Amino acid sequence: NVLAQLNQLRRAVQYRLSSGKQDEVRALTMRAGLGLVILSAVVAMSGPLLQPAIVNLDIPGLSTFAAAPAGLFTVHFWAPMSKWLISGASFFDLNRPTDKISVSQYSALTLTGCFFTRYALLVVPVNYVLCSVNIALFVSSSFHLARKLKADYFVRDSTGARGDKKRQ
C-alpha cells in the first residue's frame, strides 16, 4: 500500500512538472519537508517530556499506566494496539461468504493468535494487551477457518457438490 501511494505521488509530481508547474512542486516539497521535520521532533520529544508530566499528575490508573514497563510510552503498548485493526477487521467480517475466505491466510492468522498468546505471557514485561489481541485474533480467525473448512469439505449442497463450488 505504501509503495502504491508513493507511486501515485511520483506520478502526480511528474504530471505537474510536465505541465510547467515547477514552482508549485518546489513549494509543496518544502512544506512536506518542514512537516516531516516538525512531526519527527514532536514524536522524538513527546515521550521524554509527556511521560513524566502524566506520571506526576497522580491521576489514578493513568499515571501508573504511563509509568508501567509495558505502558503507554512503549512499543509493548502500541504494537498490539495496531494489531487490533487486524482482529477488528476479522470480527467485522463474521458473515463473509466462505468462497472469499482463504484457508492459508486464516490458518496463518489462527496459528499466529495461538502462538503469540503464549509468547505475550512469557516476555518481560508480561504484555497483557498483546495477549488479549492474540486471543481475539485466534477466536475470530479460527471461526472463519472452521466455516471455510465446513463449507468446503463437510457440507454438500443439493447437486452433491461440496460447499460453494457448485457443479455447472
N, C-alpha and C positions, 0 to 999 in steps of 0.2 A: 504494500500500500504506500509506504513512504517513497519507494522508487517510482511508483506511478505518479505520485504527486509532484516529485521533483522533475519528472519528465514533462508533466504539464506546465510546470513553472518555466522550464527551459524553452518549451515551445512558445509560451506567451512572450518571453523576453526576446526570442528570435523574431517573432512577428512584429513586436514593437520596434526592434532595431531595423528591420526591413522596411517598416513604414516611416522611417525617418524620425522616430521619437527617442533619440539618444538621450536627450536631457531628462525626459520622463523616467527612463530606465535608470539613469545615474542617480536621480533623486530618490527613486524607490529603493535602490541598492543602499544608499546612505541611511535611509530611515530603517531599513531592515537590519543593517549592521548595528545602528545605535540601539534598536530594540533588543537585539541579541545580547549586546554588552550589558544593558540595564537588567534584563532578565537573569543573566548569569550572575551579576552582582547581588541581586535580590535572593537568588537561590543559595549562593555561597554564604551570604551573611545572615540569612534568616534563622538557620539552625542555632549557631552560636549566640545570637542575640535574643531570639524569641524563647528558646527553651528555658534559660534561667529566669526570664521575666515571668513566664507562665508558672514555673515551679515556685517562685517567690510569692505569687498571688495567694497561695494556700487555699485554692478552690478545691473542696473535697472531690476526689475522684479524678478530676482533670490534672491537678498538679502532680499527683502520684503517677498518673499515666504518662505525663510528659517526662517525668524523671525515670521511668522504668527502662530497663535494658532493651526491651522489645517494644518501646513506646512510640509515640507519635513522630519523633525525630530520628527514626532509624529505618533502615531498609527492611527490618523484620516486620514492620507495620505496613509499609507502602507496597511491597511486592505482593503480599496476599490480598491487599485491597484491590489491586489491579486484576488479580486472578478472579475476583468476584464477578468481573464482567463476563468471563467465560462461563462460570457457573450460572449466573443470572440469565445469560442467553439460552443456556440449555434448559433452564426452568421455564422460560417464556415460550419455548418451542415444544412443550409436552405433547401437543396434538399434531406435531409434524407428521406428514404422511410417511409411512415406512419405506416407500420407494426412494425417498430423499435422504434416508439415514445411511451413513457409511459404516459398515461393520469395522473396518480398520481404524477409522477415526474414533469411533466411540469405544472400541476396545482399548485404544491408547489412552483416551481420557479416563476410562474406568480404572485401568491399571495405575495411571498417574495419581488419581484420587486415593486409591488404596495404599500405594507405597508411601506417598508423601504425608498421609495422615500419621503413619507411624514415625516417619522422619521428623515431623514437627514436634513430636513429644520427646525425641532423643537429642535434639540440638540444644546448645546452651546459648542464650536463654531459651527456655521452653516457649514455643511460639503457638499460643492457643488460637490466634487469628488464622494462622496458616493451617492449623489442624481443622478448624471449623470450615474453612473454604474447601479443603480437600474432602471432607465428609460430604459437603453439599455437591461437589463435583462427582464424587463416587456415586452418590444416590441418583442424581439426575442422569448421568451418562449410562449407568447400569440399567436404569429404567428404559432409556431409548434403545440400548443394546438388546435387552430382553424382548422388547416389542419387535425389533427388526428380526431377531432370530426366530421368534414365534411365527411371525408372518411369512418368513422365507422357508422355514424348514418344518413347521409343525401344523400349520393351518392350511387346509385345502379349500378352494372355492368350488362352486357348482360344476365347473368344467373338469375338475380333477387337477388343475394346476395349483402349484403352491403359491401362497402369498399374493403379491401384487403383480406377478408375472403371469398374466392370463394367456392362454393359447389363442393363436389367431387363425 
